[in-house]
Every structure is written in C-alpha cells, then in structure tokens.
Amino acid sequence: MIYREVGQFKASYAADQAIFPIRQDRWLILAALAVAYLVIPAMGSEYWLLTIMIPFLVYALAALGLNLLTGYAGQVSLGTGGFMAVGAFATYKLTTSYPGLNIVLALILAGTMTALVGMVFGFPSLRIKGFYLAVATLASQFFLIWMFNKFPWFYNYSASGVISAPPRALFGRVYVTGAEADPRAKYLFVLTVVVLLALAAKGFVRGRVGRAWMAIRDMDVAAEIIGIRPLRTKLLAFALSSFYCGIAGAMWAFIYTSAVEASAFEIDRSFQILFMIIIGGLGSILGSFLGAAFIVLLPIFLDNAPRLAGFDMPVNLVTNLQSMIFGALIVFFLIVEPRGLARLWQIGKEKLRLWPFPH
C-alpha cells in the first residue's frame, strides 16, 4: 500500500529518532506546507484568509500550548483565556511604550511575561491536582480578566476600555498589524510563527523534557522516585504552555481582531480551547490542529448547510440548531474515539501499513 515503509532502512540512531522517520510522513508534511505557503495565499480570498485561516492558526497555537500542559504534563488548566489576555495586553503595552520595537521581539517579550505569570499560577500544582487544580486555574482566569478591566493603565486610560492595536511592520513597509497590513502578509506571518512553535513543541515532547512531563502525568510519585523533580517539571510545563498561549493571545488581538479587549478572553475562550484538545486528542501535536479545525470549520458548515440544501430558516433557529448539532457531534466523537481525532488518524495509518492483511 502507499503508506508502507518497507525498504526504508535507518543506518543511524539520528535517522531512527528523526521527527518524521517515515518518508511518506515527510512527503505529507512538505505537501501540507506547500499548500499552506503557496496555494492558500495565491487562491484564498480575503475572507478566507482573515476569517477562517488566521483564527484557525491562532486557535491551533493556543490549543498546542494547553496540550503541552494538560495532554503531556497532565496538569488541568482552565485559565487559557486569561493567559491569552496577558499576552495581548503585554504586547499592547510594549508596542505603545516602545514604538520602534519590532513586532517579533514584542511577541517574544509578551510570551516571556505570560510565562512568568503562568509560573506564578502554576505553584498550586505542587500541592493539588485534578479537579482542585482546575478550580485554582479557573480562579486565575477570573482574576486576570478582572485586573485588566479594573486598572485603566493596561488599556492606556481609554474611556471605552477597547483599544485598537497599533500598526507594526515586520520589516520595511511589510505591515502585519493594523489597517495597512495586507491579508496575505498577516496570514503568512501567523503561519510562520505557528509552524516554528509547533516544530519546537515537537522537539520538546520527544526529548528529556517531554519524557519528564509524561512521567509526572502518568504517576507523579513514581516519577519523583526515579529522580524527576516535580517542582521544576510542572513549572516548566506551565511556563511553556503560558508562553504559547500568550503569543496566541497577542496575535488574536493584533492580527485577527486588531483590537485589544479583555472581553475577548473570557471563560468561554478557555473552555473552547479545552474542547479543542479533547476533540483533537490529548497528548498530540497533530490533535491540537485537528481540534482547532473542527471548532472553526464546523460552525461555518452548519451555518451554510441549510442554505445549500434549499431551506430558508430564521437566523435564531439556525443558531440554536448549530449549538445542538455542535454539542451532539462533540459527544459522538468522544464516544466513538475518546482519544480524539488524532487517534483516528493513527488507526488509519496502521491499517494502511497492514493492508490487505487482517488487523
């Protein structure tokens, strides 16, 4: 079959431990990158780029950050929206305080600030876990949103509390934020950031750090006995997760909506990101992208399906049906495959390897 790896011999340990050791996987990734970098910018309309592709990529990055913490390290968090807000407001304060600061450096600094905040709220994970840790991170969500709404300094004393993201160029006249930015430049910038951070996350989870996270997740007492330090391991998971979520929040505010407001990162956003990694697959880099695609594309399909079928229904009825069908599909997928869409993809690859023999 087309996915067989027969005849692909690995002559070194480095080749055996490569990120994509099978030739077909490398071809598939290269094809996906070619479509993302060449086909979509050339053929995609402004609506597709700004309304579908950019939010999908930002959601995927936030889901990837939460998956590092929850899927790999086993630390439940409901504060993703709050950490995204930290990244958004940190980027706004940096770009307004230092107008000459490059947007890439601003994102890195904002992600670092968010990582520090995540470490502060990650300290309870040393004493509590499971449901109680989820409640503790939920408290961080409410506290952070309250803080950004309460103190006018964060939004530069704006009367409305909603502030526009200032235009920033990547280099020269190539703007990636603000009204002057070209949609293709925005999309390519977000895509590049997400690809680089996804590759970095893949390296993390395949190395010593990832093995320590999974040991803590599976049995923290046994992990501590064999020499893994829970304090450093858990705080590193919170820091890296918050770093990813902070950059996702900054790109959401600066590139997608071009507005920085705390209401965009309420508790609904945290649950939305959590649903993405549950549907896509906990402990899977691919699952973060599949879950984000499911959450972004399914409502669009449900919105246009009645129209394509020739039914003329009121808008409020369509909205209610969307919520009902959306919830039913989530329950269905969790029953069919509790380990998410990434597991279905893995099962499909295993069947292709053995076809036509029974499995």
Secondary structure, DSSP 8 states (H G I E B T S, - for coil): -TT--TT----SHHHHT-SS-SHHHHHHHHHHHHIIIIIHHHH--HHIIIIIIHHHHHHHHHHHHHIIIIIIS----S-HHHHHHHHHHHHHHHHHH-TT--HHHHHHHHHHHHHHHHHHHHGGGGT--THHHHHHHHHHHHHHHHHHHH-GGGGTT-SSS-EE----EEETTEE-SSTTS-HHHHHHHHHHHHHHHHHHHHHHHHSHHHHHHHHHHH-HHHHHHTT--HHHHHHHHHHHHHHHHHHHHHHIIIIISSEE-GGGGSHHHHHHHHHHHHHH-TT-HHHHHHHHHHHHHHHHHHHHHHHHTT----HHHHHHHHHHHHHHHHHHHHHH-TT-HHHHHHHHHHHHHHTTS--
